[in-house]
Amino acid sequence: MMMMWTSIFIGFMLVVAVGTGVIVYVAVTRAQRSNGVYEQYARNHGYAFDRAMGLSHYREANWSTEHAAAGLTNENPALNTYADFASFPFGRGADRRVEFVISGEYDGHQFAAFTYRFTGTTVDGSHGGIFGLVMIKTNEARETLPPDTVFEGDWLWHYATGNLVVAQIEPTLQTLVGLTEE
């Protein structure tokens, strides 16, 4: 009798292990396929693409004890390049990440489009979030801007809740360029 229960238990654990493996495989494959949409869009439109921090455990996988011993920070340069602003949604929370950057030139303006995410903290009262951003470099913008559109420094951007949607990049770029014209 004990042998039968042991066999059933081992069989059950085997089914659980195989099931977990299948679920992980499907999830990873699906994520890679959806993330490939950004790279394909950039390629199709002649824009540059950078995964930036868009891989799981990016900082951990690309960091070594030699870097830490040298006193270097493990902050990704994409944060300084694309997310070094004080206005919302930037400058809040922890574990800030810039993911899947598409960049290039549109109608005479340098632009970048990416997903920006951060986790909330009790220190600054943020709740965390995921935002799709499209931004253009410009010297000036209209004084009155639509909701979720910000002008800071020499960048004008629009943000939307959720991951960057490639179908919204061109229409958003058109809108932003229109906001730079009088």
C-alpha positions in Angstrom: 0.0 0.0 0.0 2.8 2.4 0.9 4.5 1.7 -2.5 1.3 2.7 -4.3 1.0 6.0 -2.5 4.7 6.7 -3.2 4.1 6.0 -6.9 1.1 8.3 -6.9 3.0 11.0 -5.2 5.9 10.8 -7.5 3.6 10.7 -10.5 1.7 13.8 -9.2 5.0 15.7 -8.7 6.1 14.8 -12.2 2.9 16.1 -13.6 3.3 19.3 -11.6 6.9 19.8 -12.8 6.1 19.2 -16.4 3.0 21.5 -16.2 5.1 24.2 -14.7 7.8 23.8 -17.4 5.1 24.1 -20.1 3.6 27.2 -18.5 7.0 28.9 -18.2 7.9 28.0 -21.8 4.6 29.4 -23.1 5.0 32.6 -21.1 8.6 33.3 -22.2 7.8 32.5 -25.9 4.8 34.8 -25.8 6.8 37.6 -24.2 9.6 37.3 -26.7 7.0 37.4 -29.6 5.3 40.5 -28.2 8.6 42.3 -27.5 9.7 41.5 -31.1 6.9 43.8 -32.3 9.0 46.8 -31.2 12.1 45.7 -33.0 10.1 44.8 -36.1 8.4 48.2 -36.1 11.8 50.0 -35.9 13.2 47.9 -38.7 10.2 48.5 -41.0 10.4 52.3 -40.5 14.2 52.7 -40.6 14.4 53.7 -36.9 16.9 52.5 -34.3 15.9 49.9 -31.7 17.5 49.3 -28.3 16.1 46.8 -25.8 17.6 49.0 -23.0 16.4 47.4 -19.8 13.7 45.3 -21.5 15.1 42.0 -20.6 14.3 40.3 -17.3 17.0 40.9 -14.7 18.9 43.2 -17.1 21.0 44.8 -14.4 21.7 41.6 -12.6 22.7 39.7 -15.8 25.0 42.5 -16.9 26.7 43.3 -13.7 29.8 41.9 -12.1 31.5 42.1 -8.7 34.4 43.9 -10.5 32.0 46.7 -11.4 30.7 46.9 -7.8 34.3 46.8 -6.4 35.2 49.7 -8.7 32.4 51.7 -7.1 30.4 51.9 -10.4 26.7 52.1 -10.2 24.6 49.5 -12.0 22.1 52.1 -13.3 21.4 51.6 -17.0 22.5 54.5 -19.2 19.0 54.4 -20.9 17.6 56.0 -17.7 20.0 59.0 -18.0 19.4 59.3 -21.7 15.6 59.0 -21.9 14.2 59.4 -18.4 16.2 62.1 -16.7 13.3 64.5 -16.1 11.4 65.8 -13.0 7.9 65.9 -14.6 5.5 63.0 -14.4 5.8 60.1 -14.9 9.6 60.4 -14.3 11.4 60.9 -11.1 9.2 58.8 -8.9 9.3 55.4 -7.3 12.1 52.8 -7.4 13.4 50.3 -9.9 12.9 52.6 -12.8 13.2 51.0 -16.2 13.3 52.2 -19.8 12.4 49.4 -22.1 12.3 48.8 -25.8 13.5 52.2 -27.1 12.6 53.1 -30.7 14.4 56.3 -31.9 15.1 58.2 -35.0 14.0 61.4 -36.8 10.5 62.3 -37.6 9.6 65.5 -39.6 12.9 67.1 -38.7 12.7 66.2 -35.0 14.8 63.7 -33.0 12.4 61.4 -31.2 12.3 58.4 -28.9 9.4 56.1 -28.0 9.6 53.5 -25.2 8.0 51.9 -22.2 8.8 53.4 -18.8 8.1 51.5 -15.6 8.7 52.0 -11.9 7.6 50.5 -8.7 6.0 52.5 -5.9 7.7 53.5 -2.7 6.4 54.8 0.6 9.2 57.4 0.6 7.7 59.5 -2.2 4.1 58.1 -1.9 4.2 56.8 -5.5 2.1 53.8 -6.5 4.3 52.6 -9.4 3.2 52.4 -13.0 3.8 51.4 -16.6 3.7 54.1 -19.3 4.2 54.2 -23.0 6.0 57.4 -24.0 6.6 59.2 -27.3 8.9 62.2 -27.1 10.4 64.7 -29.5 13.3 67.1 -29.1 12.2 70.7 -29.8 13.1 74.2 -28.8 9.6 75.3 -28.0 6.0 74.1 -27.5 2.7 75.7 -27.3 1.9 77.2 -23.9 -1.3 75.2 -23.4 -0.8 71.5 -23.9 -3.3 68.6 -24.0 -3.6 66.3 -21.0 -0.8 63.8 -20.5 1.6 66.0 -22.6 4.6 67.6 -21.0 7.3 70.0 -22.2 10.5 70.0 -20.1 14.0 71.2 -21.1 14.0 70.6 -24.8 11.8 67.6 -24.9 8.0 67.4 -25.5 6.4 64.1 -24.7 3.0 62.4 -24.4 2.5 59.5 -22.0 -0.3 56.9 -21.9 -0.9 54.2 -19.2 0.4 50.8 -20.2 3.2 49.5 -22.5 4.1 51.5 -25.6 1.7 50.7 -28.5 3.5 50.8 -31.8 0.3 51.7 -33.7 0.2 54.9 -31.6 3.7 56.1 -32.3 3.2 57.9 -35.7 -0.1 59.5 -34.7 1.4 60.7 -31.4 4.5 62.0 -33.3 2.2 64.0 -35.6 0.4 65.5 -32.7 3.6 66.4 -30.9 5.1 68.0 -34.0 1.8 70.0 -34.4 2.2 71.3 -30.8 5.6 72.8 -31.8 4.1 74.9 -34.6 2.3 78.2 -34.1 
